[in-house]
Amino acid sequence: MAKRILFTETDIRAAGTWSCDQVKCCYQLEGRESKVADAAYVSEFWKSYQARYPSAFNGAMLGLVEIKGYDTNELQLLVKRTSYAEYVATRDPSFQVTHPQVERANPLGITVAALSSDDMIVITRRSVNAEQNPGMPYFIGGYAEPPTSDGLNDVICVNALRELAEELGVSGIAAMLVIGMAVDPFYCHPEVFIVAKLHTKSSDIHESWKRAQSREETSELILLSISELLSVPSEILFPDGVTWSFEAGASLLRQCWVRVEPALKRSGKV
């Protein structure tokens, strides 16, 4: 059964073309720890969640407090530390109705549209065992992890590079641009969308993917020309449906490709 696409243009919170050093993050003033549901509530929720998903890991995550501002020169984000347990405990779409005085964990999702050196865009199909969007088309991505030190310089692009290495097994990046942010209304978190130009040819990507550390997260690689992605509706490309993240990323690419293509060519090595 096809999954209904939940994405709408109103989900987009920022759109532009920013290099890694133009994305500025700083911690919220009142402290780095997330102030979501109380610890007892999160602990009980996490126990029930782990009973359903025994392999789930309560890792540290970087959450969004707010977009402080953006223009053509800079995207400014106010961030906090949170965790996967806090996220799953607060992500239900009805959570703010049942807990009106509590904020969500709001982890920053990272979605990377990876372009091969010969301009083929990499699309993955999620594993059927994935907790989120099983079996659905996606790009590359996951959640941002906080840096081990206090510094937040390039934290968004550093996480994007990590996801590319873990899911595709590639590390040769020619250029990288952040193209926007949107809020997923179903899994209830903000997502940063990035375009990365690889040094890797499309003919070599399948081999690197087979050796990737997180190979089990995806069941299939699909390579499309960028012109096909930009011109053909998603429901024709993937009649069985797509993820919200895929449609949001594709929409942002269609909006800004006229600026992204020359910017990628001008960008230096990350």
Secondary structure, DSSP 8 states (H G I E B T S, - for coil): --------GGGEEEEEEE-GGGEEEEE-TT-SB---S-HHHHHHHHHHHHHH-TT----EEEEEEEEEEE-SS-EEEEEEEEEHHHHHHH-STTHHHH-TT-----B-EEEEEEE-TTSEEEEEEE-TT-SSSTT-EE-EEEE----SSS--TTHHHHHHHHHHHHHH----EEEEEEEEEEEETTTTEEEEEEEEEESS-HHHHHHHHHT-TTGGGEEEEEEEEHHHHHHS-HHHH-TT---HHHHHHHHHHHHHHHHHHHHHHH----
